[in-house]
Amino acid sequence: MGNILEVKQVSKSFDALQVINDCSFEIEQGSITGLIGPNGAGKTTMFNLIAGVFHADQGQILYQDKDISGHKPEELFQLGLLRTFQIAQEFSRLTALENLMMVPNHQPGESLVNVWLRSGKVASFEEKVRQKANDVIDFLKLGHIKNELAGNLSGGQKKLLELGRTMMVDAKMVLLDEVAAGVNRTLLQDLTANIQRLNRELGYTFFVIEHDMDMIAQLCSPIIVMAEGRKMMQGSIEEIRANPEVVKAYFGGGVITT
């Protein structure tokens, strides 16, 4: 299918500290690719570079063969490249359904002129958004909490809701940052199953930072290992567990288990 993302010799420093150092890798379209490494390896900085939060000092980031180096997050959002966060970013005083309805950009109801002079257009668009939000709720099996305030949801439910937001704009590639953090094992299985469904049924490409090796092993192939701001290796979980340099860098010589 080809690559949806290419990182080419990217470097980034902060206050003379080199965080990403001449790093290169590719993400295949339609894959669920994992990104692992010890603390300080540069994983989150790399996500922020891809998502437009930071800009690289040198190198290129290509998304669908287009150089997106220097693009802002809102520009990437329009291109279908989205990023979730370790701590879910919900609107706590809105319901789960309303949180989903807030996602699409350029809604006609955002304009006072449209509200006053084109109320029919506003109502029609809002109904379409509401229907799509309900479809997302059904897909994720969240019907029992759709009218609950998002601030009252559990950590796992918030992560599912954040995953649902990506469905409101037909994302092509989603960066998942520590999706398992703060999620109980039951809801984690729901999250994993839904990520697999989005990948299989809707063609989403996922790039996943995760410390939960069970989840990485279940979800991801291939897996990229970063250390000291560089790509150390790429391969299957079996290849990573068998690589003594990775084991030493990641676990100080311990054994990688899943």
KALINPE-V702289 format. One record per pair of residues at least 4 apart in sequence whose C-alpha atoms are under 6 Angstrom apart, sorted by sequence separation. I is the first residue (numbers start at 1). J is the second residue. If there is no record, write none. Layout:
# KALINPE-V702289
I & J
I & J
This chain:
# KALINPE-V702289
13 & 17
37 & 41
49 & 53
62 & 66
77 & 81
94 & 98
113 & 117
114 & 118
115 & 119
137 & 141
153 & 157
184 & 188
196 & 200
197 & 201
198 & 202
199 & 203
213 & 217
215 & 219
216 & 220
226 & 230
235 & 239
246 & 250
247 & 251
248 & 252
13 & 18
48 & 53
49 & 54
62 & 67
76 & 81
77 & 82
137 & 142
166 & 171
183 & 188
199 & 204
226 & 231
248 & 253
13 & 19
48 & 54
49 & 55
61 & 67
62 & 68
109 & 115
137 & 143
198 & 204
225 & 231
226 & 232
247 & 253
12 & 19
61 & 68
225 & 232
12 & 20
61 & 69
225 & 233
11 & 20
60 & 69
224 & 233
11 & 21
224 & 234
11 & 22
223 & 234
10 & 22
223 & 235
9 & 22
10 & 23
109 & 122
222 & 235
223 & 236
9 & 23
108 & 122
222 & 236
9 & 24
55 & 70
221 & 236
241 & 256
8 & 24
7 & 24
7 & 25
52 & 71
6 & 26
52 & 72
5 & 26
52 & 73
5 & 27
20 & 42
51 & 73
4 & 27
19 & 42
3 & 27
4 & 28
3 & 28
4 & 29
2 & 28
3 & 29
2 & 29
155 & 182
156 & 183
1 & 29
101 & 129
155 & 183
156 & 187
173 & 204
175 & 206
178 & 209
172 & 204
173 & 205
174 & 206
175 & 207
176 & 208
177 & 209
178 & 210
100 & 133
173 & 206
175 & 208
12 & 56
214 & 258
11 & 56
12 & 57
213 & 258
11 & 57
11 & 58
10 & 58
10 & 59
97 & 146
9 & 59
96 & 146
8 & 59
8 & 60
95 & 147
95 & 148
7 & 61
95 & 149
96 & 150
6 & 61
94 & 149
95 & 150
6 & 62
93 & 149
5 & 62
5 & 63
92 & 150
4 & 63
92 & 151
4 & 64
100 & 165
80 & 171
83 & 174
86 & 177
80 & 172
81 & 173
82 & 174
83 & 175
84 & 176
85 & 177
86 & 178
81 & 174
84 & 177
30 & 203
32 & 205
34 & 207
35 & 208
30 & 204
31 & 205
32 & 206
33 & 207
34 & 208
35 & 209
30 & 205
32 & 207
29 & 205
41 & 226
34 & 220
41 & 227
33 & 220
41 & 228
42 & 229
32 & 220
33 & 221
35 & 223
37 & 225
41 & 229
33 & 222
34 & 223
35 & 224
36 & 225
37 & 226
33 & 223
34 & 224
35 & 225
37 & 227
23 & 230
21 & 229
23 & 231
20 & 229
21 & 230
19 & 229
38 & 250
37 & 250
